[in-house]
Amino acid sequence: MAFLGTEKLKELIKTKKVIEPQPDPSRVVCGAYELSLGNEVFSTDSKDRKKQFLTQPKEQVTINPGQFALLLTEEVVNIPNNKIAFISIKAGIKLRGLVNVSGFHVDPGFKGNLVFSVYNAGSSPISLLKGEPCFLIWFSDLELSKDEETSYDKESHDHKGQSTIPGKYIDSLMAGELASPNVLSKRIDDNRTELEKRIGLIEKEQTAKDYLVKTAVGLGIIILMKFGLDWLSYDNGLKKGLELKQKEIRLDSIIDQRIVEGKNLMIEKKKLIIEIDSLEKAKSKLNQPITTSKNENK
């Protein structure tokens, strides 16, 4: 089995019409024909989960990191029964991170548009343009035994006459959750952000609880101090009250004694009160510290 060179491929394109509808001889490079992006694209991050139709020349489509896409070729390929074709993505696009995951050959006898299933394994979006050369196809002779025939007419070959992106492939890509590294990385980042938020809330709640505990302890100490001071004031007041009551009892005893002796109650009581008051004032003066003036010191 040998691959066709550039000139033989040009001849095959011209005589067998393996590329339709209007092949461009300048697209034959190093034994391969450059196929271009057609008018249908589907990406797994499509908002409406539907195919995108490119209607304008050079219209752009973008495949985001971690996303799969289905790309329809603009050209129809017609593989002779004695040939087998091999396909790939152009190196300039592959080096940006776009990987072909749809397979690498086209069966003998196939005719139709090719659908490339690709995956953006890079870290940046990859943009392609309608009509832009994106894919490569090589042709190789198929060595057949005598009377051997190949045909693409069997029922198992459901790609026969393919001209659009089959809906079942879109459904398969959209079924379930996309478990690409980028999606998993985003989920991890989202979980980390959520955990950080929860930790922040817990720390705030703990700070609030600590503040409440400290406030309660402080209030408790203040209440105990207030209770102690009130108790001391009450105790001192009680003692003074008892002293005054005792003085009153003694005074009443003296008055009663004088009454017994036949003296006038009111007059004696007034005299005693005046006498007690004088004695209290004298006592206060005696308890005051003695101060001397500047002149006396000199």
DOLO-29266 format. One record per residue: y, z, x of N, C-alpha, C in turn; residue number from 1. Coordinates in Angstrom, 3 decimals. Each point is the difference from the previous one (the first is absolute). Example, Ala and Ser with C-alpha at 12.3 -4.5 7.8 and 13.67 -1.06 7.14 Angstrom:
2
   n_north      n_up    n_east  ca_north     ca_up   ca_east   c_north      c_up    c_east   nr
    -5.690     7.800    13.190     1.190     0.000    -0.890     1.200     0.000     0.900    1
     1.050    -0.720    -0.350     1.190     0.060     0.820     1.090     0.730    -0.770    2
This chain:
298
   n_north      n_up    n_east  ca_north     ca_up   ca_east   c_north      c_up    c_east   nr
    -1.197     0.000     0.863     1.197     0.000    -0.863     1.235     0.000     0.891    1
     0.889    -0.975    -0.224     1.210    -0.129     0.819     1.219    -0.097    -0.903    2
     1.086     0.644     0.433     1.254    -0.083    -0.737     0.669    -1.342     0.274    3
     0.695    -0.501    -1.012     0.714    -1.259     0.146     1.281     0.238     0.795    4
     0.294    -0.943     0.906     1.244     0.074     0.742     1.160    -0.517    -0.831    5
     1.160    -0.024     0.612     1.212    -0.385    -0.714    -0.085    -1.407    -0.566    6
    -0.401    -0.978     0.808    -0.024    -1.386    -0.450    -1.067    -0.218    -1.066    7
    -1.181     0.574     0.180    -1.049    -0.152    -1.003     0.393     0.666    -1.306    8
     0.730     1.111     0.094     0.455     0.672    -1.214     1.023    -0.861    -0.729    9
     0.893    -0.632     0.747     0.979    -0.897    -0.631    -0.707    -1.138    -0.705   10
    -1.049    -0.535     0.644    -0.754    -1.095    -0.609    -0.722     0.470    -1.253   11
    -0.578     1.225     0.058    -0.699     0.540    -1.170     0.965     0.203    -1.158   12
     1.185     0.514     0.309     1.003     0.220    -1.051     0.397    -1.321    -0.641   13
     0.097    -1.024     0.814     0.440    -1.302    -0.487    -1.079    -0.706    -0.809   14
    -1.250     0.076     0.452    -1.077    -0.767    -0.650    -0.694     0.764    -1.113   15
    -0.186     1.293     0.146    -0.736     0.791    -0.986     0.885     0.831    -0.917   16
     1.305    -0.015     0.297     0.953     0.774    -0.811    -0.432     1.471    -0.134   17
    -0.278     0.622     1.130    -0.417     1.409    -0.030     1.175     0.938    -0.279   18
     1.208    -0.514     0.161     1.203     0.767    -0.349     0.792    -0.814    -1.008   19
     0.299     0.555    -1.146     0.751    -0.691    -1.040     1.153     0.886    -0.479   20
     1.066    -0.516    -0.661     0.084    -1.425    -0.363     0.617    -0.885     1.085   21
     0.912     0.536     0.790     0.665    -0.810     1.021    -0.061     0.724     1.340   22
    -1.064    -0.183     0.744    -0.120     0.675     1.299     1.061    -0.480     0.975   23
     0.424     0.891     0.863     1.009    -0.310     1.004    -0.688    -0.044     1.361   24
    -0.065    -1.188     0.642    -0.681    -0.082     1.306     0.587     0.943     1.048   25
     1.305     0.336    -0.139     0.603     0.902     0.989    -0.521     1.425    -0.136   26
    -0.699     0.278    -1.090    -0.572     1.339    -0.194    -1.332     0.156     0.735   27
    -0.512    -1.054     0.568    -1.248     0.101     0.765     0.354     0.450     1.413   28
    -0.396     1.228     0.353     0.346     0.600     1.285    -1.249     0.627     0.606   29
    -0.352    -0.444     1.210    -1.139     0.566     0.743    -1.283    -0.005    -0.821   30
    -0.252    -1.100    -0.689    -1.235    -0.161    -0.757    -0.015     0.709    -1.341   31
     1.111     0.605    -0.424     0.067     0.704    -1.286     1.144    -0.566    -0.830   32
    -0.155     0.085    -1.321     1.078    -0.402    -0.894     0.699     1.254    -0.521   33
     1.331    -0.026    -0.014     0.791     1.142    -0.467     0.216    -0.095    -1.506   34
    -0.608     0.912    -0.713     0.173     0.082    -1.452     1.200     0.894    -0.317   35
     0.676    -0.284    -1.094     1.218     0.740    -0.342    -0.200     0.864    -1.240   36
     0.919     0.924    -0.188    -0.034     0.910    -1.153     0.382    -0.765    -1.255   37
    -0.794     0.189    -1.069     0.242    -0.701    -1.254     0.896     0.767    -0.954   38
    -0.238    -0.226    -1.298     0.929     0.528    -1.005    -0.503     1.257    -0.710   39
    -1.127     0.581     0.457    -0.497     1.217    -0.637    -0.268     1.075     1.049   40
     0.433     1.216    -0.324    -0.190     1.152     0.887    -0.242     1.225    -0.874   41
    -0.893     0.852     0.439    -0.171     1.289    -0.661    -0.043     1.094     1.053   42
     0.756     1.080    -0.231     0.012     1.145     0.908    -0.384     1.256    -0.770   43
    -0.704     0.914     0.652    -0.479     1.208    -0.685     1.124     0.953    -0.385   44
     1.194    -0.169     0.536     1.121     0.841    -0.433     0.909    -0.738    -0.970   45
    -0.539    -1.027    -0.650     0.765    -0.725    -1.007     0.372     0.939    -1.147   46
     1.249    -0.042    -0.424     0.486     0.926    -1.027    -0.696    -0.226    -1.344   47
    -0.168    -1.272    -0.395    -0.611    -0.280    -1.295    -1.483    -0.318     0.114   48
    -0.575     0.177     1.231    -1.424    -0.213     0.242    -0.433    -1.422    -0.372   49
     0.888    -0.939     0.270    -0.284    -1.396    -0.302     0.311    -0.879     1.207   50
    -0.475    -1.241    -0.074     0.273    -0.957     1.060     1.484    -0.357     0.036   51
     0.446    -0.337     1.191     1.363    -0.474     0.167    -0.046    -1.510     0.211   52
     0.818    -0.722    -0.748     0.036    -1.449     0.105     1.249    -0.415     0.772   53
    -0.210    -0.762     1.069     1.093    -0.471     0.842     0.381    -1.402    -0.459   54
     1.180    -0.124    -0.531     0.421    -1.284    -0.585     1.011    -0.749     0.854   55
     0.630     0.679     0.936     1.034    -0.628     0.812    -0.507    -0.249     1.421   56
     0.421    -1.088     0.624    -0.372    -0.239     1.400     0.512     1.140     0.886   57
    -0.818     0.397     0.955     0.337     1.079     0.937     0.210     1.350    -0.698   58
    -0.513     0.128    -1.226     0.108     1.292    -0.688    -0.822     1.042     0.755   59
     0.535     1.211     0.098    -0.592     1.030     0.857    -0.886     0.954    -0.783   60
    -1.080     0.416     0.640    -0.861     1.054    -0.528    -0.203     1.023     1.119   61
    -0.033     1.274    -0.355    -0.113     1.075     1.001    -1.253     0.830    -0.263   62
    -0.760     0.231     1.061    -1.201     0.844    -0.072     0.312     1.288     0.755   63
     0.021     1.099    -0.699     0.391     1.283     0.590    -1.152     0.618     0.781   64
     0.319     0.907     0.936    -1.052     0.663     0.797    -1.022     0.709    -0.890   65
    -1.282    -0.172     0.361    -1.058     0.668    -0.741    -0.386    -0.667    -1.306   66
     0.541    -1.192    -0.281    -0.277    -0.684    -1.258    -0.870    -1.241     0.229   67
    -0.846    -0.294    -0.998    -0.786    -1.222    -0.003     0.753    -1.076    -0.778   68
    -0.314    -1.253     0.308     0.615    -1.118    -0.713    -0.986    -1.152    -0.082   69
     0.144    -0.795    -1.049    -0.748    -1.242    -0.166     0.988    -1.154     0.094   70
    -0.277    -0.950     0.892     0.914    -1.104     0.266    -0.704    -1.329    -0.268   71
     0.602    -0.829    -0.826    -0.560    -1.315    -0.320     0.612    -1.058     0.908   72
    -0.852    -0.890     0.529     0.536    -1.067     0.864     0.659    -1.081    -0.846   73
     0.959    -0.659     0.607     0.675    -1.115    -0.678    -0.908    -1.226    -0.053   74
    -0.823    -0.179     1.031    -0.853    -1.173     0.089    -1.358     0.230    -0.662   75
    -0.602    -1.090    -0.417    -1.383    -0.015    -0.468    -0.860    -0.506     1.158   76
    -1.088     0.713     0.293    -0.907    -0.450     1.059    -1.269    -0.563    -0.636   77
    -0.527    -1.033     0.622    -1.199    -0.680    -0.502    -0.986    -0.092     1.165   78
    -0.987     0.871     0.032    -0.919     0.091     1.125    -1.186    -0.946    -0.237   79
    -0.194    -0.959     0.893    -1.162    -0.900    -0.150    -1.300     0.787     0.067   80
    -1.076    -0.571    -0.553    -1.293     0.687    -0.041    -0.598     0.188     1.385   81
     0.414    -0.820     0.953    -0.543     0.126     1.353     0.962     0.731     0.945   82
     0.946     0.697    -0.572     0.974     0.757     0.794     0.071     1.440    -0.517   83
     0.427     0.887     0.865     0.305     1.382    -0.371     1.336     0.334     0.627   84
     0.816     0.766    -0.717     1.353     0.301     0.486     0.125     1.496     0.308   85
     0.888     0.303     0.929     0.293     1.386     0.373     1.501     0.240    -0.146   86
     0.356     1.166    -0.506     1.402     0.277    -0.326     0.478     1.278     0.687   87
     1.300     0.069     0.177     0.618     1.191     0.590     1.489    -0.005    -0.349   88
     0.686     1.057     0.442     1.456     0.094    -0.150     0.627    -0.337     1.346   89
     1.173    -0.602    -0.034     0.672    -0.356     1.246     0.298     1.255     0.827   90
    -0.079    -0.155     1.316     0.124     1.145     0.907     1.335     0.717    -0.155   91
     1.096    -0.757    -0.197     1.312     0.628    -0.127     0.084     0.965    -1.170   92
    -0.781    -0.287    -1.046    -0.020     0.886    -1.176    -0.987     1.142     0.225   93
    -1.145    -0.310     0.614    -0.991     1.054     0.276     0.571     1.067     0.916   94
     0.795    -0.418     0.962     0.558     0.971     0.946     1.018     0.925    -0.662   95
     0.470    -0.366    -1.163     0.911     0.880    -0.754    -0.782     1.016    -0.834   96
    -1.341    -0.167    -0.031    -0.831     0.997    -0.671    -0.761    -0.503    -1.202   97
     0.127    -1.307    -0.341    -0.685    -0.518    -1.183    -1.426    -0.412     0.377   98
    -0.963     0.574    -0.715    -1.417    -0.204     0.309    -0.667    -0.768    -1.130   99
    -0.799    -1.001     0.359    -0.776    -0.761    -0.979    -1.283     0.761    -0.316  100
    -0.184     0.392    -1.273    -1.201     0.740    -0.386    -0.821    -0.774    -1.022  101
     0.276    -1.277    -0.162    -0.670    -0.795    -1.035    -1.201    -0.767     0.518  102
    -0.253    -0.017     1.290    -1.083    -0.800     0.554     0.565    -1.033     0.964  103
    -0.891    -0.719     0.661     0.459    -0.867     1.084    -0.573    -1.412    -0.065  104
    -0.648    -0.370    -1.101    -0.516    -1.367    -0.080     0.142    -0.530    -1.415  105
    -0.104    -1.328    -0.107     0.007    -0.688    -1.292    -1.274    -0.838    -0.064  106
    -0.748     0.152    -1.095    -1.319    -0.650    -0.126     0.104    -1.522    -0.087  107
    -1.027    -0.689     0.448    -0.076    -1.453    -0.201     0.044    -0.347    -1.486  108
     0.742    -1.023    -0.342     0.084    -0.448    -1.385     1.090     0.684    -0.813  109
     0.649     1.024     0.553     1.053     0.689    -0.756     1.223    -0.892    -0.143  110
     0.624     0.051    -1.162     1.269    -0.684    -0.220     0.885     0.879    -0.866  111
     1.203     0.257     0.480     0.953     0.803    -0.756     1.008     0.674     0.920  112
     0.903     0.750    -0.609     0.941     0.802     0.785    -0.724     1.207     0.571  113
     0.377     0.406     1.201    -0.588     1.178     0.613     0.796     1.242    -0.393  114
    -0.702     1.114    -0.180     0.641     1.294    -0.256    -0.286     0.901     1.193  115
     1.069     0.427     0.676    -0.137     0.921     1.125     0.257     1.421    -0.504  116
    -0.950     0.887     0.264     0.212     1.415    -0.267     0.433     0.643     1.307  117
     1.172     0.616     0.016     0.577     0.523     1.238     0.395     1.461    -0.187  118
     0.177     0.668     1.119     0.388     1.413     0.014     1.047     0.216     1.095  119
     1.070     0.663    -0.354     1.053     0.299     0.976    -0.355     1.303     0.701  120
    -0.553    -0.130     1.208    -0.389     1.164     0.787     1.111     0.467     0.920  121
     1.153    -0.659    -0.068     1.114     0.387     0.854     0.837     1.096    -0.617  122
     1.097     0.310     0.674     0.890     1.069    -0.464     1.269    -0.532    -0.654  123
     0.129    -1.334    -0.089     1.204    -0.597    -0.568    -0.386    -1.038    -1.051  124
     0.889    -0.265    -0.956    -0.274    -1.054    -0.984    -0.119    -1.359     0.691  125
    -0.835    -0.867    -0.574    -0.194    -1.353     0.526     0.427    -0.982    -1.083  126
     0.973    -0.851     0.310     0.523    -0.964    -0.962    -0.506    -1.401     0.337  127
    -0.414    -0.725    -1.039    -0.456    -1.381     0.131     0.806    -0.868    -0.954  128
     0.087    -1.294     0.311     0.786    -0.928    -0.806    -0.903    -1.059    -0.614  129
     0.303    -0.376    -1.211    -0.737    -1.085    -0.656     0.134    -1.274     0.833  130
    -1.112    -0.658     0.262    -0.007    -1.218     0.801    -0.065     0.243     1.495  131
     0.063     1.255     0.444    -0.053     0.327     1.420    -1.435    -0.105     0.514  132
    -0.231    -0.640     1.161    -1.351    -0.032     0.573    -0.457     1.412     0.362  133
    -1.031     0.477    -0.669    -0.466     1.374     0.198    -1.458     0.082     0.433  134
    -0.797    -1.027    -0.349    -1.447     0.084     0.197    -0.486    -1.189     0.835  135
    -1.185     0.177     0.557    -0.627    -1.055     0.807    -1.390    -0.305    -0.541  136
    -0.391    -1.273     0.062    -1.347    -0.393    -0.392    -0.561    -0.970     1.033  137
    -1.226     0.281     0.462    -0.708    -0.859     0.940    -1.209    -0.604    -0.708  138
    -0.405    -1.180     0.448    -1.166    -0.673    -0.572    -1.062    -0.169     1.075  139
    -1.242     0.190    -0.403    -1.109    -0.152     0.933    -1.111    -0.815    -0.660  140
    -0.669    -0.815     0.805    -1.156    -0.754    -0.508    -1.131     0.961    -0.331  141
    -0.719    -0.326    -1.060    -1.137     0.808    -0.423    -1.266    -0.812     0.268  142
    -0.834     0.463     0.885    -1.217    -0.719     0.344    -1.044     0.207    -1.095  143
    -0.326    -1.076    -0.688    -0.950     0.056    -1.102    -1.309    -0.660     0.414  144
    -1.084     0.511    -0.543    -1.294    -0.635     0.237    -0.133    -1.245    -0.876  145
    -1.015    -0.764     0.213    -0.194    -1.254    -0.729    -0.138     0.280    -1.493  146
     0.699    -0.755    -0.786     0.005     0.091    -1.470     0.579     1.324    -0.527  147
     0.610     0.794     0.882     0.610     1.259    -0.471     1.352    -0.296    -0.632  148
     0.262     0.681    -1.105     1.272    -0.173    -0.695     0.637     1.372    -0.243  149
     1.296     0.013     0.024     0.741     1.220    -0.357     0.876    -0.307    -1.201  150
     0.136     0.952    -0.880     0.789    -0.225    -1.203     0.674     1.305    -0.408  151
     1.215    -0.125    -0.530     0.736     1.177    -0.463     0.012     0.054    -1.529  152
    -0.995    -0.648    -0.596    -0.027    -0.098    -1.457    -0.838     1.090    -0.656  153
    -0.590     0.907     0.801    -0.829     1.052    -0.577     0.857     0.983    -0.796  154
    -0.626     0.687    -0.965     0.723     0.943    -0.851     0.538     1.183     0.789  155
    -0.661     0.352     1.110     0.446     1.150     0.788     1.311    -0.280     0.726  156
     0.356    -1.254     0.135     1.243    -0.367     0.671     1.137    -0.039    -1.018  157
     0.532     1.167    -0.307     1.016     0.087    -1.057     1.390    -0.376     0.487  158
     0.133    -0.397     1.274     1.311    -0.418     0.497     0.235    -1.497    -0.177  159
    -0.949    -0.681    -0.593     0.110    -1.450    -0.137     1.264    -0.377    -0.777  160
     0.764    -0.925     0.580     1.212    -0.461    -0.663     1.089     1.064    -0.099  161
    -0.012     0.982     0.884     0.962     1.121    -0.048     1.424    -0.505     0.190  162
     0.872     0.363    -0.951     1.397    -0.447     0.079     0.984     1.137    -0.244  163
    -0.516     1.206    -0.197     0.851     1.154    -0.266    -0.685     1.246     0.534  164
     0.721     1.094     0.051    -0.591     1.266     0.436    -0.809     0.577    -1.166  165
    -1.311     0.148     0.148    -0.823     0.501    -1.112     0.407     1.412    -0.421  166
     0.032     0.209    -1.311     0.399     1.296    -0.526    -0.950     1.121     0.373  167
    -1.297    -0.318     0.203    -0.968     1.052     0.305     0.272     0.631     1.363  168
     0.574    -0.788     0.929     0.325     0.566     1.301     1.208     0.943    -0.084  169
     0.921    -0.349    -0.878     1.150     0.884    -0.236    -0.471     1.312    -0.617  170
    -0.905    -0.118    -0.989    -0.526     1.205    -0.655    -0.736     0.888     0.995  171
    -0.740    -0.621     0.916    -0.749     0.785     0.987     0.931     0.771     0.925  172
     1.096    -0.647     0.398     0.946     0.675     0.893     0.760     1.113    -0.711  173
     0.230    -0.166    -1.308     0.786     0.992    -0.736    -0.862     1.120    -0.561  174
    -1.337    -0.174     0.023    -0.871     1.046    -0.535    -0.056     1.177     0.957  175
     0.154     1.195    -0.518    -0.052     1.194     0.845     1.279     0.166     0.811  176
    -0.089     0.882     0.964     1.158     0.344     0.821    -0.107    -0.655     1.369  177
     1.110    -0.561     0.457     0.029    -0.665     1.294    -0.023     1.054     1.110  178
    -1.045    -0.046     0.834    -0.171     1.016     1.046     0.323    -0.582     1.367  179
     1.192    -0.544     0.136     0.421    -0.541     1.289     0.585     1.121     0.857  180
     0.034    -0.169     1.321     0.592     1.035     0.869     1.441     0.323    -0.371  181
     0.779    -1.026    -0.380     1.395     0.247    -0.359     0.111     0.840    -1.266  182
    -0.868    -0.312    -0.971     0.011     0.775    -1.248    -0.422     1.441     0.268  183
    -1.052     0.166     0.814    -0.457     1.352     0.339     1.074     0.764     0.777  184
     0.678    -0.702     0.915     1.073     0.641     0.767     1.134     0.446    -0.921  185
     0.341    -0.856    -0.967     1.060     0.355    -0.950    -0.420     1.200    -0.847  186
    -1.279     0.018    -0.396    -0.481     1.126    -0.795     0.063     1.298     0.803  187
    -0.370    -0.080     1.287     0.071     1.182     0.857     1.440     0.484     0.125  188
     0.927    -0.955     0.195     1.424     0.370     0.097     0.488     0.638    -1.299  189
    -0.417    -0.575    -1.141     0.411     0.563    -1.292    -0.557     1.409    -0.178  190
    -1.273     0.191     0.394    -0.598     1.335    -0.105     0.703     1.000     0.913  191
     0.361    -0.462     1.220     0.700     0.880     0.930     1.361     0.404    -0.582  192
     0.693    -0.977    -0.582     1.301     0.303    -0.608    -0.148     0.998    -1.144  193
    -1.047    -0.204    -0.836    -0.229     0.904    -1.124    -0.339     1.403     0.485  194
    -0.823     0.084     1.049    -0.359     1.310     0.550     1.218     0.707     0.587  195
     0.851    -0.764     0.687     1.209     0.591     0.573     0.908     0.545    -1.108  196
     0.074    -0.734    -1.118     0.798     0.482    -1.130    -0.578     1.305    -0.547  197
    -1.335     0.028    -0.136    -0.642     1.214    -0.532     0.195     1.179     0.948  198
    -0.139    -0.268     1.303     0.200     1.067     0.983     1.434     0.518    -0.085  199
     0.958    -0.930    -0.147     1.399     0.408    -0.130     0.216     0.883    -1.222  200
    -0.630    -0.364    -1.130     0.132     0.811    -1.218    -0.624     1.383     0.191  201
    -1.176     0.027     0.660    -0.652     1.287     0.247     0.864     0.885     0.884  202
     0.598    -0.603     1.038     0.867     0.774     0.894     1.221     0.533    -0.760  203
     0.560    -0.828    -0.891     1.143     0.460    -0.791    -0.412     1.150    -0.920  204
    -1.175    -0.150    -0.629    -0.480     1.065    -0.879    -0.246     1.287     0.782  205
    -0.576    -0.139     1.214    -0.259     1.181     0.820     1.293     0.665     0.416  206
     1.003    -0.829     0.361     1.314     0.547     0.371     0.625     0.754    -1.172  207
    -0.125    -0.591    -1.203     0.547     0.658    -1.195    -0.718     1.326    -0.273  208
    -1.350    -0.020     0.175    -0.757     1.234    -0.216     0.399     1.071     1.019  209
     0.152    -0.413     1.257     0.422     0.957     1.036     1.364     0.584    -0.336  210
     0.911    -0.849    -0.480     1.341     0.467    -0.362    -0.074     1.008    -1.150  211
    -0.845    -0.315    -1.001    -0.130     0.905    -1.139    -0.599     1.340     0.425  212
    -1.018    -0.074     0.880    -0.630     1.240     0.478     1.010     0.849     0.766  213
     0.743    -0.647     0.910     0.996     0.736     0.779     1.087     0.579    -0.904  214
     0.409    -0.786    -0.997     1.021     0.482    -0.932    -0.520     1.199    -0.794  215
    -1.268    -0.099    -0.450    -0.576     1.103    -0.762    -0.107     1.264     0.852  216
    -0.436    -0.183     1.264    -0.093     1.159     0.898     1.371     0.616     0.227  217
     1.013    -0.856     0.215     1.362     0.498     0.203     0.516     0.754    -1.208  218
    -0.253    -0.576    -1.195     0.434     0.681    -1.223    -0.718     1.331    -0.166  219
    -1.301     0.013     0.348    -0.749     1.247    -0.094     0.571     1.074     0.910  220
     0.350    -0.406     1.237     0.597     0.964     0.937     1.332     0.521    -0.532  221
     0.817    -0.914    -0.530     1.313     0.399    -0.545    -0.187     0.972    -1.164  222
    -0.986    -0.309    -0.893    -0.234     0.872    -1.152    -0.449     1.387     0.455  223
    -0.897     0.034     1.015    -0.451     1.292     0.521     1.148     0.790     0.626  224
     0.851    -0.707     0.749     1.150     0.680     0.601     0.932     0.530    -1.084  225
     0.231    -0.832    -1.017     0.875     0.430    -1.098    -0.608     1.208    -0.715  226
    -1.306    -0.047    -0.221    -0.659     1.132    -0.648     0.118     1.258     0.848  227
    -0.162    -0.143     1.319     0.124     1.155     0.894     1.404     0.576    -0.023  228
     1.011    -0.905     0.068     1.389     0.486    -0.030     0.323     0.667    -1.320  229
    -0.483    -0.622    -1.097     0.246     0.607    -1.316    -0.677     1.376    -0.099  230
    -1.181     0.104     0.585    -0.700     1.290    -0.031     0.741     1.055     0.792  231
     0.532    -0.395     1.175     0.777     0.952     0.792     1.255     0.437    -0.748  232
     0.663    -1.009    -0.630     1.213     0.347    -0.765    -0.343     0.941    -1.151  233
    -1.112    -0.327    -0.666    -0.414     0.859    -1.102    -0.328     1.407     0.491  234
    -0.713     0.085     1.150    -0.375     1.307     0.544     1.227     0.808     0.396  235
     0.975    -0.666     0.672     1.241     0.702     0.383     0.781     0.447    -1.215  236
     0.054    -0.874    -1.003     0.719     0.367    -1.228    -0.653     1.177    -0.699  237
    -1.352    -0.032     0.019    -0.725     1.091    -0.634     0.266     1.322     0.710  238
     0.009    -0.035     1.344     0.271     1.220     0.769     1.401     0.516    -0.265  239
     1.001    -0.923     0.003     1.368     0.433    -0.274     0.126     0.568    -1.411  240
    -0.697    -0.617    -0.934     0.042     0.483    -1.375    -0.575     1.399    -0.104  241
    -1.088     0.211     0.742    -0.596     1.332    -0.014     0.932     1.025     0.624  242
     0.696    -0.398     1.109     0.943     0.920     0.628     1.135     0.365    -0.952  243
     0.532    -1.031    -0.678     1.091     0.260    -0.952    -0.485     0.871    -1.153  244
    -1.222    -0.302    -0.429    -0.542     0.806    -1.096    -0.171     1.450     0.417  245
    -0.455     0.192     1.244    -0.156     1.370     0.507     1.351     0.706     0.096  246
     1.038    -0.728     0.473     1.347     0.592     0.050     0.472     0.381    -1.397  247
    -0.279    -0.898    -0.941     0.434     0.276    -1.375    -0.720     1.233    -0.545  248
    -1.298     0.077     0.339    -0.766     1.178    -0.480     0.555     1.288     0.605  249
     0.314    -0.060     1.324     0.556     1.190     0.644     1.340     0.373    -0.594  250
     0.830    -1.042    -0.279     1.309     0.254    -0.595    -0.145     0.637    -1.377  251
    -0.919    -0.560    -0.770    -0.223     0.558    -1.341    -0.510     1.437     0.085  252
    -0.788     0.266     1.043    -0.509     1.367     0.173     1.145     0.951     0.303  253
     0.896    -0.419     0.873     1.161     0.835     0.346     0.852     0.224    -1.223  254
     0.221    -1.090    -0.760     0.841     0.121    -1.203    -0.650     0.947    -0.999  255
    -1.278    -0.200    -0.157    -0.698     0.889    -0.923     0.102     1.464     0.435  256
    -0.094     0.190     1.323     0.103     1.360     0.530     1.374     0.576    -0.280  257
     1.032    -0.798     0.154     1.361     0.465    -0.266     0.196     0.310    -1.473  258
    -0.636    -0.847    -0.826     0.115     0.240    -1.457    -0.628     1.353    -0.351  259
    -1.103     0.247     0.631    -0.665     1.279    -0.238     0.920     1.152     0.386  260
     0.778    -0.216     1.050     0.922     1.035     0.468     1.247     0.087    -0.886  261
     0.079    -0.893    -1.008     1.083     0.064    -0.963     1.205    -0.788     0.373  262
    -0.108    -0.943     0.920     1.154    -0.789     0.404     0.068    -1.260    -0.846  263
     1.218    -0.578    -0.078     0.223    -1.229    -0.784    -0.750    -1.176     0.637  264
    -0.855    -0.703    -0.799    -0.868    -1.082     0.501     0.785    -1.178     0.541  265
     0.913    -0.540    -0.733     0.699    -1.225     0.377     0.873     0.223     1.209  266
     0.665     1.150     0.033     0.906     0.269     1.130    -0.800     0.149     1.267  267
    -1.086     0.736    -0.089    -0.826     0.220     1.179    -0.630    -1.312     0.480  268
    -0.428    -0.813    -0.974    -0.636    -1.267     0.373     0.973    -0.902     0.727  269
     1.255    -0.096    -0.473     1.025    -0.817     0.646     0.266     0.502     1.403  270
     0.104     1.321     0.118     0.281     0.568     1.320    -1.126    -0.340     0.981  271
    -1.214     0.146    -0.481    -1.140    -0.285     0.879    -0.049    -1.480     0.401  272
     0.304    -0.845    -0.955    -0.005    -1.454     0.306     1.048    -0.329     1.038  273
     1.222     0.620    -0.167     1.081    -0.239     0.962    -0.391     0.542     1.358  274
    -0.636     1.136    -0.001    -0.415     0.621     1.254    -1.044    -0.853     0.705  275
    -0.973    -0.487    -0.778    -1.056    -0.858     0.588     0.587    -1.288     0.542  276
     0.965    -0.559    -0.723     0.622    -1.259     0.430     0.754     0.195     1.296  277
     0.723     1.158     0.110     0.744     0.304     1.219    -0.935     0.159     1.175  278
    -1.108     0.686    -0.256    -0.975     0.185     1.072    -0.608    -1.344     0.453  279
    -0.237    -0.893    -0.931    -0.563    -1.317     0.335     0.987    -0.794     0.840  280
     1.322     0.058    -0.337     1.015    -0.722     0.768     0.104     0.574     1.392  281
    -0.048     1.302     0.099     0.087     0.642     1.312    -1.193    -0.385     0.855  282
    -1.135    -0.036    -0.629    -1.220    -0.389     0.733     0.116    -1.419     0.506  283
     0.558    -0.904    -0.828     0.158    -1.406     0.407     0.915    -0.120     1.189  284
     1.113     0.800     0.014     0.944    -0.060     1.119    -0.648     0.495     1.276  285
    -0.801     1.041    -0.118    -0.669     0.523     1.187    -0.999    -0.996     0.581  286
    -0.601    -0.803    -0.857    -1.003    -0.986     0.462     0.623    -1.239     0.617  287
     1.317    -0.251    -0.203     0.662    -1.179     0.555     0.172     0.182     1.499  288
    -0.180    -1.082     0.834     0.186     0.086     1.448     1.448     0.244     0.347  289
     0.199     0.764     1.053     1.364     0.345     0.429     0.534    -1.132     0.841  290
     1.182    -0.560    -0.344     0.642    -1.116     0.766     1.329     0.479     0.495  291
     0.334    -0.500     1.162     1.272     0.380     0.623     0.860    -1.239     0.171  292
     1.260     0.131    -0.142     0.931    -1.133     0.161     0.288    -0.239     1.440  293
     0.615    -1.141     0.302     0.328    -0.385     1.368     0.996     1.008     0.601  294
     0.957     0.478    -0.795     1.020     0.895     0.519    -0.628     1.329     0.428  295
    -0.963     0.472    -0.821    -0.636     1.240     0.308    -0.815    -0.109     1.271  296
    -0.609    -1.149     0.259    -0.781    -0.186     1.208     0.899     0.046     1.210  297
     1.203    -0.494    -0.136     0.913     0.023     1.142     0.432     1.414     0.274  298
